[in-house]
């Protein structure tokens, strides 16, 4: 019975993931076709920050994915962010900015837990983004599990910056 439930859940997650792809994304492609190019950012003296990002961690001992917290940028210097079609926000390099963020934790099925929603600010200094053209991700925390609260952590990777022991 447990095997059937696991198989059904895997199929549903796969189907949901495929439906969330944009029309010009290929499920077998690299996934980088729609990402902003480094040259594009250099030309504008900008960096690209993912507008929202969710952490997850594969638990090999349990054979499942643990859905960690999600972070969404809700304001840039008090204004609504201008999110590009590729899901990134273009920010000027080497410029101070105050980002308003919203974090929420998720149930085992990946759905948000509204009661855990928390907001906080993330301060960008002139030294934060010094290399134009780079893509960045703002995580809700350093790890995907065994964490509490909203502690925005900047990373060049989509993955958590720390593995949970």
Beta strands, then each sheet from edge to edge (+ up, - down):
strand 1: 46-50
strand 2: 52-59
strand 3: 64-76
strand 4: 88-92
strand 5: 97-104
strand 6: 118-124
strand 7: 135-139
strand 8: 153-155
sheet 1: 4+ 1- 7- 8+
sheet 2: 2+ 3- 5+ 6-
end
